[in-house]
Amino acid sequence: MGTRFMNSVESPIHQNQKQIAIETQMIDTIYTDRVDGLPARVLKSKGATRLMNKKLNPLSALFRSKKIAKLLGFPWLKLTVGIMFSGFKRSIQMARMAIGFDAFKIGTTEGDNIKGVLPLGQVTGLLHDTPTVKQIIDKIVNDAHEIHHQLELKKQLPKS
């Protein structure tokens, strides 16, 4: 549902990215954990390819983690120590997250797919408009009622 709500009128996502989300098909995305350390589907772009191929720079990650700690209102030293004691694999994941943070921000708010990355979910290729949040929720509720009604009708049919 993230991609559906991302592509709503009220979403702060850059207008170019909303249009790309409408035009993009599933084959135009990449599923990887090499952008921010977590498995995710992103637009196949120069920015995504650059991040996936980028060698991890621990100093850069350390510098960027300060910004993330500040945004989260979390003491940076406590965050750093916690990451270090969580093990090598988790530290690498957190380093990728620190590096990917800026790429997601640039991609979503500035609409730049060369320096940034646009996350797109499994509904990619099924979106054809940019409705309001109210319209999205109304459709979800109406679809749920319709499915419920169909299931109730099935229950009433005699078994053969």
C-alpha positions in Angstrom: 0.0 0.0 0.0 3.0 2.3 0.3 3.4 2.9 -3.4 -0.4 3.5 -3.7 -0.4 6.1 -1.0 3.0 7.5 -2.2 1.2 8.3 -5.5 -1.7 10.3 -3.9 -2.5 13.9 -4.4 -1.5 14.7 -0.8 1.8 12.8 -0.8 4.9 15.0 -0.6 6.7 12.9 -3.2 8.0 14.9 -6.2 5.5 15.2 -9.0 7.9 13.6 -11.5 8.2 10.5 -9.3 4.4 10.2 -9.2 4.3 10.3 -13.0 7.1 7.7 -13.2 5.1 5.5 -10.7 2.2 5.5 -13.2 4.3 4.8 -16.2 6.6 2.1 -14.6 6.0 -1.6 -15.0 7.3 -4.4 -12.7 10.2 -5.1 -15.1 11.4 -1.5 -14.6 12.2 -2.2 -10.9 15.0 -4.0 -9.0 14.6 -6.0 -5.8 17.8 -5.6 -3.8 19.2 -5.1 -0.3 22.2 -3.2 -1.7 20.6 0.3 -1.5 20.0 0.7 2.2 20.7 -2.7 3.7 17.1 -3.9 3.7 15.4 -5.9 0.9 13.3 -3.4 -1.2 12.0 -2.8 -4.7 13.3 0.3 -6.3 13.0 2.0 -9.7 15.7 0.6 -12.1 17.8 3.8 -12.5 21.3 5.2 -12.6 21.0 6.1 -8.9 19.9 2.6 -7.9 22.7 1.0 -10.0 25.3 3.4 -8.5 24.3 2.5 -4.9 24.1 -1.2 -5.6 27.6 -1.2 -7.0 29.1 1.2 -4.5 31.8 0.0 -2.2 30.9 0.6 1.4 32.8 3.5 2.9 32.6 3.2 6.7 33.7 6.8 7.3 31.0 8.1 5.0 28.4 5.9 6.8 29.6 7.2 10.2 29.3 10.8 9.0 25.8 10.2 7.7 24.7 8.3 10.8 25.0 11.6 12.7 22.3 13.1 10.5 20.1 10.1 11.0 20.6 10.1 14.8 19.7 13.8 14.9 16.6 13.3 12.8 15.5 10.5 15.1 16.3 12.5 18.2 18.6 9.7 19.3 22.1 10.3 20.9 24.7 9.6 18.2 27.2 8.0 20.4 24.6 5.6 21.9 23.5 4.7 18.3 27.1 4.1 17.2 28.0 1.9 20.2 24.8 0.0 19.8 25.5 -0.7 16.1 29.1 -1.8 16.8 28.0 -4.3 19.5 25.2 -5.7 17.2 27.8 -7.6 15.1 29.5 -7.2 11.8 26.5 -8.1 9.6 24.2 -5.7 11.4 26.9 -3.0 11.3 27.2 -3.3 7.5 23.4 -3.1 7.2 23.3 0.0 9.3 26.1 1.6 7.3 24.2 0.9 4.1 21.1 2.4 5.7 23.0 5.6 6.5 24.2 5.8 2.9 20.8 5.0 1.4 19.0 7.5 3.5 20.1 10.5 1.4 19.5 8.6 -1.8 15.8 8.0 -0.8 15.4 11.6 0.2 16.9 12.9 -3.0 14.9 10.5 -5.1 11.5 11.1 -3.5 11.6 14.8 -2.6 13.8 16.2 -5.4 12.7 13.7 -8.2 16.4 13.0 -9.1 16.9 9.3 -10.1 20.6 9.9 -11.0 21.7 10.8 -7.5 18.6 9.4 -5.7 16.5 6.3 -5.6 12.7 5.9 -5.9 11.2 3.0 -3.9 8.4 1.3 -5.7 6.4 -1.6 -4.4 4.7 -4.7 -5.8 1.8 -2.7 -7.2 4.2 -1.2 -9.8 2.5 -1.4 -13.1 -1.0 -1.5 -11.6 -1.2 2.3 -10.9 -2.8 4.4 -13.5 -3.7 7.6 -11.6 -3.0 9.9 -8.8 -6.1 10.0 -6.6 -6.7 11.6 -3.3 -6.2 9.7 -0.1 -9.9 9.7 0.5 -10.5 8.2 -2.9 -7.9 5.4 -2.2 -9.5 4.6 1.2 -13.0 4.7 -0.3 -12.0 2.2 -3.0 -10.4 -0.1 -0.4 -13.5 -0.1 1.7 -15.8 -0.6 -1.3 -13.7 -3.4 -2.6 -13.7 -5.1 0.9 -17.5 -4.8 1.1 -17.9 -6.3 -2.4 -15.6 -9.2 -1.6 -17.4 -9.8 1.7 -20.7 -9.8 -0.2 -19.5 -12.3 -2.7 -18.2 -14.6 0.0 -21.6 -14.4 1.8 -23.3 -15.4 -1.5 -21.0 -18.3 -1.9 -21.8 -19.6 1.6 -25.5 -19.6 0.7 -25.0 -21.8 -2.4 -25.9 -25.5 -2.0 -22.9 -27.7 -2.0 -22.7 -30.1 -5.0 
